Amino acid sequence: MDVYREIRRSPGLNIKVVGFVDDDSNKLGLRVNGIRVLGDIKNLKLLIQSKRIDEVIIAIPSANGERIQEYVKICSEAKVSFRVVPRVKEIIEGKAYVGTLRKPRLEDLLGRPVVKGDVVGLKNFFQGRTVLITGAAGSIGSELSRQVAAYKPKQIVFFDWWENGMYELELELVRMFPRGKMEFVIGNIQDEKRVFGVMQSLKPDYVFHAAAYKHVPAMENNPTEAVKNNVFGTLCVARAAKKCGVGKFVIVSTDKAARPKSVMGATKLVTEVIGKNLNSRNGTNFMAVRFGNVLGSYGSVVPIFEKQIQEGGPVTVTDKRMTRYFMTIPEAAQLILKAALIGQGGELFVLDMGYPVKIVDLAENMIRLHGLIPYKDVDIIFTGIRKGEKLHERLFNDRERLIKTEEEKIFVTESLGLEAADLVQLTAELGECVSKNKVERIRKVLHEYIPSVKQRVQ
C-alpha cells in the first residue's frame, strides 16, 4: 500500500488506482485507503478486461522470479503495460525507494534472489593493493573493472588486446573514478615478453584472469585458437604472475568445464588444472571460479534474442528442452571478487545458482517484457543443437563434491576430470598440434586425456 500513498502524493504521475489484487483471500472485498481489493492473481486477466485497465503495477518487492513471471505473462496476454516496484535489496541499499516504478528486468525473472556481496570485506581486501585484470574490456572483465575501481585500490592495470573496447572502458572509468590510478595496457595474453614486462614493472598483488575465448560453436570450428588462447595464454599469464610474486591469481572458468564435451569446455578445464598445479602455499595462491551463463554478456542469447524481437522475429532457440544456469554480470563479478577474498589457494569456487532456466522460457519472457505475446506477435522457432553444445549444463561433475563456505551462496570443490599429473604431457602434445597446425589431432588429444570430449565424426 506504500506504492498507493506515493501515487497519491505525486499527482504528476497521472495514475488513477482502480483496485488492488492480493493473494490473501481474507482481504478480498476489503477497502484499503478507500480502494477495494478486487481479487487475486487468478482474477487478474478478467479484472483487466472488465475494469479497462491500462497498466498493472507489480508491488511485491520480496517476490521471487516465478511469481513475477506469472504477472508478466498475464499482463502480456492481456495487452496491458506493466511496471514493478524495486526489489527489497534495492530499497535497503538506497538504490531505489518504494514508490520507484520501473519495467521488469530479466534478473527479476531468474527465479532466485540476485546475490550481493560483502562491501566492507572487499574494501579492506583491495585497500593499498595493485590489481591486474586480463580481458578487461570483455563482459565479465569490464564489470570486474568497475567493481574493483569502486573499492579504490592503490592501482588497477587493465589488460586486453581489444583496442576499441579498451578505449571505451578508459573513457568510462576515468569519468567515474577521476582520482583513481589506472593503467590501460593493450596486449595479447599469449605474448610472453609483453605479459612478463607488464607484471614486472607494475607488480600487481592480485590478478583476475578473465581473458578467454568462450563461444562453444566458434571454438569447435577453431580449436587451434581455443588452445592457443585459453590454454597457452593462461599458462603465459600464470607463469609470469608466479615469477613476479603475485599474491592471488583468480581464473575465471565456466560450467562447460564440468565433464566437458566441447573444445572450449575442455580448454577451460585445463586452465583450472593449470591453476591447481601452479598453486603454492608460500608463493602465488591460484584459484578458479566456475559459473553458468551470464545475462547480457557479449554474444550470449540475451542480446541475440533482443535483436530478433526488435526485428519482429522469429526468435531462434536451438532446442525446446535446453536449459542453462543464469546469473547477472554484476553477480558474476561479485563471485569472482569474493573468491579472491576468501580463497587460500587451490580451490574451485561454484555459485549456488538455483534451478536451471529453460532457454525457451527465457525467450518467451523476453518477448513478454516487450509487451508482446510469444508465438502470436513474435514467433519462436527451433533450429537444433549446435556443435559442442549440451542440452543441460552442470556446475560440477559426478566426482566433484560441493562443500559450504562462510558465504551462503558460494561453495568450494576440487576441479576433477583431468589428472593433474597429465598436465605437462597434455600441454606438450597440444603445443605440437598448434605448432604443426594439426587441427583434428587437437580433438583426439583432448579426448585421450578428457574422455567426455566428443571427437568430430568424419
Backbone torsions as a table, in degrees:
resi	resn	phi	psi	omega
1	MET	NA	-14.3	176.9
2	ASP	-60.1	-34.3	179.3
3	VAL	-63.4	-41.5	179.6
4	TYR	-61.2	-42.6	178.7
5	ARG	-63.1	-39.4	177.5
6	GLU	-62.5	-41.6	179.5
7	ILE	-63.2	-42.9	179.2
8	ARG	-63.0	-35.0	-179.6
9	ARG	-78.8	-9.1	-176.1
10	SER	-125.8	74.8	-178.9
11	PRO	-60.7	-22.4	179.4
12	GLY	-65.2	-17.3	177.3
13	LEU	-68.9	-21.4	177.8
14	ASN	56.8	46.3	179.3
15	ILE	-115.9	127.7	174.9
16	LYS	-108.0	118.4	-179.3
17	VAL	-83.4	121.6	-177.4
18	VAL	-91.2	-35.6	-178.8
19	GLY	-178.6	172.6	178.5
20	PHE	-110.1	151.5	170.5
21	VAL	-119.2	130.1	-177.4
22	ASP	-145.0	137.6	-177.9
23	ASP	-79.2	-6.4	176.0
24	ASP	-80.4	108.4	-176.4
25	SER	-63.0	-22.6	179.7
26	ASN	-69.3	-18.9	-178.4
27	LYS	-91.4	-9.0	-177.3
28	LEU	-56.9	126.5	178.1
29	GLY	89.0	-15.1	179.2
30	LEU	-70.7	156.7	174.2
31	ARG	-107.8	132.2	177.3
32	VAL	-121.0	116.6	-175.1
33	ASN	53.9	34.6	176.8
34	GLY	85.0	-2.2	-178.6
35	ILE	-108.3	131.6	-174.5
36	ARG	-82.1	143.4	170.1
37	VAL	-81.4	112.8	-169.3
38	LEU	-90.2	-19.7	-177.9
39	GLY	166.2	-166.6	177.5
40	ASP	-113.8	-170.2	-174.5
41	ILE	-61.9	-27.7	179.3
42	LYS	-65.3	-26.5	-178.9
43	ASN	-93.1	-3.7	-168.6
44	LEU	-60.4	-46.9	-177.8
45	LYS	-60.7	-43.6	179.0
46	LEU	-64.3	-39.9	179.4
47	LEU	-65.5	-39.2	178.3
48	ILE	-59.1	-42.0	-179.5
49	GLN	-72.2	-47.8	-174.2
50	SER	-71.9	-32.7	-179.2
51	LYS	-95.3	1.9	-179.6
52	ARG	52.1	54.1	-177.6
53	ILE	-75.4	138.6	176.9
54	ASP	-97.5	-29.6	-175.8
55	GLU	-150.9	142.5	175.2
56	VAL	-111.5	130.4	176.7
57	ILE	-103.6	118.1	-178.8
58	ILE	-90.0	99.1	-172.6
59	ALA	-105.9	62.9	179.7
60	ILE	-130.3	76.4	-174.6
61	PRO	-57.2	-26.1	-177.5
62	SER	-95.6	3.8	-175.1
63	ALA	-68.2	147.3	174.4
64	ASN	-84.4	174.5	-175.1
65	GLY	-61.2	-39.3	-177.8
66	GLU	-62.4	-38.9	-179.6
67	ARG	-66.3	-44.8	179.9
68	ILE	-65.0	-36.8	177.8
69	GLN	-57.1	-39.8	179.9
70	GLU	-59.6	-47.0	-179.4
71	TYR	-65.3	-43.0	179.9
72	VAL	-61.5	-41.9	-179.9
73	LYS	-63.0	-45.6	-179.7
74	ILE	-63.4	-45.5	-179.6
75	CYS	-63.1	-40.1	179.2
76	SER	-62.4	-47.7	-179.1
77	GLU	-65.9	-30.6	179.6
78	ALA	-84.9	-3.4	177.1
79	LYS	62.2	41.1	173.2
80	VAL	-119.1	153.4	178.3
81	SER	-76.3	161.2	-177.8
82	PHE	-148.9	144.6	175.6
83	ARG	-135.9	161.4	-178.9
84	VAL	-124.0	153.7	169.0
85	VAL	-80.3	139.6	-178.8
86	PRO	-55.1	157.8	178.4
87	ARG	-66.5	159.0	-179.0
88	VAL	-54.6	-42.2	-178.1
89	LYS	-61.0	-38.6	179.5
90	GLU	-64.3	-37.8	-179.8
91	ILE	-69.2	-46.7	-179.3
92	ILE	-59.8	-41.3	-176.7
93	GLU	-79.6	1.7	176.8
94	GLY	78.3	12.5	-180.0
95	LYS	-82.7	-14.7	-178.7
96	ALA	-159.7	160.2	173.0
97	TYR	-114.5	167.3	-170.0
98	VAL	-56.8	-34.9	-176.7
99	GLY	-83.6	0.3	179.2
100	THR	-74.1	122.2	179.9
101	LEU	-107.5	141.6	177.6
102	ARG	-149.7	164.2	174.4
103	LYS	-68.6	146.0	175.5
104	PRO	-60.4	146.0	176.5
105	ARG	-111.9	165.2	-178.1
106	LEU	-59.4	-36.0	-179.6
107	GLU	-65.5	-22.3	174.7
108	ASP	-65.4	-22.6	-173.9
109	LEU	-103.6	11.1	-176.9
110	LEU	-64.7	-25.1	-177.7
111	GLY	87.9	8.0	176.9
112	ARG	-155.8	160.8	178.3
113	PRO	-65.1	147.5	174.5
114	VAL	-75.5	127.8	-175.1
115	VAL	-77.2	131.1	176.4
116	LYS	-113.9	164.3	-174.2
117	GLY	-111.4	179.7	-178.8
118	ASP	-92.1	100.7	-174.5
119	VAL	-65.8	-44.2	-176.3
120	VAL	-64.1	-46.8	-179.2
121	GLY	-60.9	-42.1	-179.1
122	LEU	-71.3	-34.3	178.0
123	LYS	-61.4	-43.5	178.3
124	ASN	-67.8	-35.9	-178.8
125	PHE	-62.8	-38.5	-175.7
126	PHE	-92.5	-12.0	-176.0
127	GLN	-60.4	125.1	177.1
128	GLY	75.0	11.3	-176.8
129	ARG	-106.3	155.1	172.0
130	THR	-104.9	131.2	-173.6
131	VAL	-121.9	135.5	174.7
132	LEU	-116.5	132.2	179.6
133	ILE	-121.5	117.6	174.1
134	THR	-88.7	154.4	-175.3
135	GLY	63.1	33.1	-170.6
136	ALA	-64.3	-23.3	-177.3
137	ALA	-91.9	-5.8	-179.6
138	GLY	-76.8	-176.9	-176.6
139	SER	-61.8	-54.2	179.2
140	ILE	-72.4	-44.7	-178.0
141	GLY	-58.8	-41.2	-178.2
142	SER	-69.7	-36.3	176.4
143	GLU	-70.0	-39.4	172.3
144	LEU	-56.3	-43.3	-179.1
145	SER	-60.3	-44.9	179.5
146	ARG	-62.8	-46.8	-175.7
147	GLN	-68.9	-40.8	177.9
148	VAL	-64.0	-43.3	179.7
149	ALA	-59.2	-35.5	-179.3
150	ALA	-65.5	-23.9	179.6
151	TYR	-86.7	-0.2	172.3
152	LYS	56.2	58.6	174.7
153	PRO	-70.3	174.9	179.3
154	LYS	-61.3	-43.8	-178.9
155	GLN	-159.0	146.9	174.7
156	ILE	-124.1	134.2	176.5
157	VAL	-112.2	119.4	179.7
158	PHE	-102.2	122.7	-173.1
159	PHE	-124.0	124.8	178.9
160	ASP	-164.9	153.4	176.9
161	TRP	-86.9	-16.1	-172.6
162	TRP	-81.3	98.8	-173.2
163	GLU	-60.5	-48.9	-177.7
164	ASN	-64.2	-42.3	178.3
165	GLY	-62.5	-40.3	178.9
166	MET	-66.9	-37.2	178.1
167	TYR	-62.0	-45.9	179.3
168	GLU	-66.5	-39.3	178.3
169	LEU	-63.2	-41.7	179.3
170	GLU	-62.9	-44.7	178.7
171	LEU	-58.5	-43.6	-177.7
172	GLU	-67.2	-49.6	-173.5
173	LEU	-73.2	-34.3	176.8
174	VAL	-65.1	-36.1	176.9
175	ARG	-69.9	-42.4	-177.3
176	MET	-73.9	-35.4	-175.6
177	PHE	-131.0	70.3	-173.5
178	PRO	-61.6	-22.6	-178.5
179	ARG	-96.9	-3.2	-178.3
180	GLY	-72.1	144.2	176.6
181	LYS	-91.7	110.8	-172.5
182	MET	-133.7	140.5	175.4
183	GLU	-120.3	127.0	179.8
184	PHE	-109.4	108.8	-171.0
185	VAL	-112.4	123.8	174.2
186	ILE	-89.5	125.2	-179.6
187	GLY	-175.1	165.0	-179.4
188	ASN	-106.3	133.0	-177.9
189	ILE	-66.4	-12.8	177.6
190	GLN	-86.1	-8.0	-176.9
191	ASP	-89.0	98.2	-173.1
192	GLU	-59.7	-45.0	-177.9
193	LYS	-64.1	-42.2	-179.2
194	ARG	-65.4	-47.9	-178.2
195	VAL	-62.8	-48.3	-178.9
196	PHE	-64.5	-40.4	-180.0
197	GLY	-60.7	-42.6	179.4
198	VAL	-65.0	-44.8	-178.6
199	MET	-67.4	-39.6	-178.4
200	GLN	-65.9	-38.2	-176.3
201	SER	-82.7	-33.9	-174.6
202	LEU	-101.4	-13.1	172.1
203	LYS	47.3	66.2	179.0
204	PRO	-70.0	145.5	173.9
205	ASP	-84.2	-36.6	-179.2
206	TYR	-128.1	142.1	173.8
207	VAL	-123.2	130.0	172.8
208	PHE	-110.6	111.1	-172.8
209	HIS	-97.0	92.7	-178.3
210	ALA	-104.4	-4.5	-178.3
211	ALA	-73.2	125.7	178.6
212	ALA	-171.7	155.1	165.8
213	TYR	-86.7	131.8	-169.1
214	LYS	-123.9	-11.5	-173.1
215	HIS	-85.3	119.9	-172.4
216	VAL	-60.1	-55.6	-178.2
217	PRO	-60.8	-39.1	-179.7
218	ALA	-63.6	-39.2	180.0
219	MET	-76.1	-26.0	172.9
220	GLU	-63.4	-35.9	-180.0
221	ASN	-85.1	-14.9	-178.2
222	ASN	-134.8	60.5	-175.0
223	PRO	-63.3	-30.8	179.3
224	THR	-61.5	-44.6	-179.6
225	GLU	-67.7	-35.6	177.7
226	ALA	-60.7	-44.2	-179.5
227	VAL	-68.7	-46.0	-178.9
228	LYS	-58.2	-45.9	-174.2
229	ASN	-82.3	-53.0	-173.0
230	ASN	-74.3	-39.1	-178.2
231	VAL	-88.0	-60.2	-173.9
232	PHE	-76.9	-27.0	172.5
233	GLY	-64.8	-43.4	177.7
234	THR	-64.5	-44.0	177.3
235	LEU	-57.6	-41.7	-178.8
236	CYS	-62.0	-49.9	-178.1
237	VAL	-67.3	-42.1	-177.2
238	ALA	-64.9	-44.4	-179.7
239	ARG	-65.4	-39.7	178.2
240	ALA	-63.1	-41.1	179.5
241	ALA	-62.2	-42.1	-179.4
242	LYS	-66.0	-42.4	178.9
243	LYS	-63.9	-34.5	-174.9
244	CYS	-93.4	7.1	173.0
245	GLY	73.7	30.9	175.7
246	VAL	-62.1	139.8	-177.5
247	GLY	-75.6	-51.1	-178.5
248	LYS	-133.4	140.4	-177.8
249	PHE	-131.2	115.8	-177.3
250	VAL	-109.0	121.7	178.9
251	ILE	-94.9	126.1	177.0
252	VAL	-85.5	115.9	-178.5
253	SER	-114.1	-161.3	-172.0
254	THR	-152.3	156.6	176.1
255	ASP	-64.3	-17.9	179.1
256	LYS	-70.9	-8.7	175.6
257	ALA	-84.3	-9.5	178.0
258	ALA	-84.6	111.3	-174.7
259	ARG	47.3	63.0	-171.9
260	PRO	-68.3	141.7	173.2
261	LYS	-105.8	-23.9	-174.2
262	SER	-99.6	163.4	174.9
263	VAL	-62.2	-44.8	-179.6
264	MET	-59.3	-49.0	179.6
265	GLY	-59.6	-39.3	179.7
266	ALA	-65.0	-42.4	-180.0
267	THR	-65.2	-32.5	178.3
268	LYS	-73.7	-33.3	173.4
269	LEU	-63.2	-40.5	177.8
270	VAL	-60.6	-39.7	-179.6
271	THR	-64.7	-36.6	177.3
272	GLU	-61.1	-42.0	-178.5
273	VAL	-71.9	-31.4	175.1
274	ILE	-58.3	-47.4	178.8
275	GLY	-62.6	-41.8	179.5
276	LYS	-61.4	-41.3	-178.7
277	ASN	-70.6	-36.8	-176.1
278	LEU	-85.1	-12.1	-177.5
279	ASN	-63.7	140.0	177.1
280	SER	-146.1	145.7	-177.0
281	ARG	-65.3	-39.6	-175.0
282	ASN	-96.4	-2.2	179.3
283	GLY	-119.8	-135.8	-179.3
284	THR	-73.8	131.1	175.3
285	ASN	-90.2	112.3	178.2
286	PHE	-98.0	141.5	176.0
287	MET	-150.8	161.5	-179.8
288	ALA	-128.7	153.9	179.3
289	VAL	-125.6	124.4	-177.4
290	ARG	-115.8	128.4	176.7
291	PHE	-147.5	174.4	-175.8
292	GLY	-88.1	-156.6	-177.5
293	ASN	-66.5	148.3	-176.9
294	VAL	-110.8	123.4	-178.6
295	LEU	-62.7	123.2	173.2
296	GLY	85.2	3.9	179.3
297	SER	-72.2	161.2	-176.8
298	TYR	-55.9	126.5	175.5
299	GLY	80.0	0.0	179.7
300	SER	-78.2	174.0	-174.4
301	VAL	-65.7	-29.0	-174.5
302	VAL	-61.7	-55.4	177.7
303	PRO	-63.9	-30.1	177.1
304	ILE	-66.4	-49.0	177.4
305	PHE	-60.1	-41.3	-179.4
306	GLU	-57.1	-47.6	-179.6
307	LYS	-64.4	-42.4	-179.3
308	GLN	-64.6	-38.5	178.3
309	ILE	-66.4	-44.0	179.8
310	GLN	-62.1	-29.3	179.4
311	GLU	-87.1	2.7	177.8
312	GLY	89.7	7.6	177.9
313	GLY	87.4	-178.1	-0.1
314	PRO	-77.5	158.3	171.2
315	VAL	-88.1	131.5	-175.4
316	THR	-102.9	123.2	176.3
317	VAL	-118.9	136.9	-175.0
318	THR	-67.2	-45.0	-176.8
319	ASP	-151.9	138.8	-177.1
320	LYS	-62.9	-25.6	-176.9
321	ARG	-88.9	-11.4	-170.3
322	MET	-65.5	135.5	177.0
323	THR	-127.3	156.4	175.1
324	ARG	-146.7	152.3	168.5
325	TYR	-82.9	138.7	-178.7
326	PHE	-127.6	149.9	172.5
327	MET	-148.3	164.1	178.9
328	THR	-83.9	160.4	178.0
329	ILE	-59.7	-45.8	177.0
330	PRO	-60.4	-37.0	176.6
331	GLU	-61.0	-46.3	-179.2
332	ALA	-58.7	-46.8	-180.0
333	ALA	-64.1	-40.3	-179.5
334	GLN	-63.4	-39.6	178.2
335	LEU	-62.7	-42.7	-179.3
336	ILE	-62.6	-44.5	179.4
337	LEU	-65.2	-40.7	-179.3
338	LYS	-65.7	-36.5	177.2
339	ALA	-61.3	-42.2	179.0
340	ALA	-63.7	-36.6	-178.2
341	LEU	-67.5	-47.7	-173.2
342	ILE	-94.8	-13.2	-176.4
343	GLY	-71.4	139.5	177.7
344	GLN	-107.8	-8.3	179.6
345	GLY	118.1	131.4	177.3
346	GLY	91.4	-4.6	-176.4
347	GLU	-85.3	156.7	166.1
348	LEU	-118.5	116.9	-178.2
349	PHE	-95.5	141.1	179.5
350	VAL	-132.7	136.0	178.2
351	LEU	-89.4	137.7	170.4
352	ASP	-72.0	102.7	-173.0
353	MET	-99.3	16.9	178.7
354	GLY	73.6	-142.0	-178.3
355	TYR	-98.4	148.4	176.3
356	PRO	-65.6	150.4	-177.8
357	VAL	-105.7	134.0	175.1
358	LYS	-71.8	131.4	-177.7
359	ILE	-61.1	-36.1	179.5
360	VAL	-66.4	-34.6	176.1
361	ASP	-65.9	-39.4	177.3
362	LEU	-61.1	-44.5	178.9
363	ALA	-61.7	-44.7	-179.9
364	GLU	-62.7	-42.5	180.0
365	ASN	-66.0	-38.2	178.2
366	MET	-64.1	-39.6	177.3
367	ILE	-62.8	-43.1	179.4
368	ARG	-64.4	-36.5	178.8
369	LEU	-63.2	-19.0	174.6
370	HIS	-90.7	6.6	-179.5
371	GLY	74.9	22.5	-177.4
372	LEU	-116.5	165.0	-178.2
373	ILE	-107.4	124.1	178.5
374	PRO	-59.7	143.2	177.9
375	TYR	69.6	-8.9	177.5
376	LYS	-110.9	-61.4	176.8
377	ASP	-81.5	-37.8	179.6
378	VAL	-133.8	123.9	-178.0
379	ASP	-83.6	156.2	173.5
380	ILE	-121.4	127.5	178.4
381	ILE	-120.3	155.2	-175.8
382	PHE	-112.5	124.8	-168.8
383	THR	-105.1	-11.2	-179.4
384	GLY	98.7	147.7	-178.4
385	ILE	-65.7	138.5	-179.5
386	ARG	-90.3	169.9	-178.1
387	LYS	-55.1	129.9	174.3
388	GLY	83.8	-7.7	-177.0
389	GLU	-82.7	152.4	173.1
390	LYS	-109.3	155.2	172.0
391	LEU	-67.2	-41.6	-176.8
392	HIS	-134.0	129.3	176.5
393	GLU	-90.8	154.9	174.7
394	ARG	-127.2	147.6	-179.1
395	LEU	-83.2	-16.7	177.8
396	PHE	-153.1	156.9	-178.5
397	ASN	-92.3	-178.0	-173.3
398	ASP	-64.4	-25.2	-178.3
399	ARG	-88.4	-20.7	-177.3
400	GLU	-84.0	133.6	-179.6
401	ARG	-119.1	130.5	-178.1
402	LEU	-83.3	136.4	177.6
403	ILE	-122.0	136.7	-179.2
404	LYS	-67.1	148.0	173.1
405	THR	-114.3	-176.6	177.7
406	GLU	-66.5	-17.9	177.8
407	GLU	-92.3	129.2	-172.6
408	GLU	-56.5	-40.5	-173.4
409	LYS	-100.7	5.3	-177.5
410	ILE	-116.0	129.7	177.9
411	PHE	-115.7	161.4	177.4
412	VAL	-124.6	143.8	176.1
413	THR	-145.3	-177.1	176.8
414	GLU	-114.2	130.9	-178.4
415	SER	-67.4	115.8	179.7
416	LEU	-126.1	160.3	-176.8
417	GLY	124.2	-14.8	173.0
418	LEU	-142.9	124.8	-179.1
419	GLU	-71.4	128.9	-178.6
420	ALA	-59.0	-32.0	-179.3
421	ALA	-66.6	-20.3	-178.4
422	ASP	-88.5	-5.7	-171.3
423	LEU	-61.7	-44.0	-177.6
424	VAL	-61.7	-47.6	-179.1
425	GLN	-66.8	-40.3	179.1
426	LEU	-60.7	-48.6	-178.9
427	THR	-66.2	-32.8	176.9
428	ALA	-63.7	-45.0	179.8
429	GLU	-68.1	-39.9	177.2
430	LEU	-65.5	-36.9	178.1
431	GLY	-62.1	-39.9	177.4
432	GLU	-65.5	-40.7	178.3
433	CYS	-60.2	-43.2	-178.8
434	VAL	-67.0	-47.1	-176.2
435	SER	-65.5	-30.8	-179.3
436	LYS	-103.9	8.6	177.0
437	ASN	54.9	42.8	177.2
438	LYS	-88.9	80.2	-171.2
439	VAL	-61.2	-53.1	-177.1
440	GLU	-68.6	-27.3	178.4
441	ARG	-64.2	-29.9	179.6
442	ILE	-58.5	-44.5	179.9
443	ARG	-64.1	-40.1	-179.7
444	LYS	-65.6	-41.7	179.2
445	VAL	-63.8	-46.4	178.9
446	LEU	-60.6	-40.6	179.7
447	HIS	-65.3	-36.4	179.8
448	GLU	-62.7	-39.2	-177.1
449	TYR	-93.2	-27.0	-179.9
450	ILE	-129.3	86.3	-170.2
451	PRO	-57.2	-24.5	-178.7
452	SER	-68.0	-20.4	-179.7
453	VAL	-66.3	129.3	-179.2
454	LYS	-81.8	137.7	173.3
455	GLN	-89.7	149.0	-179.5
456	ARG	-71.6	132.4	176.7
457	VAL	-79.5	125.8	-177.9
458	GLN	-78.0	NA	NA
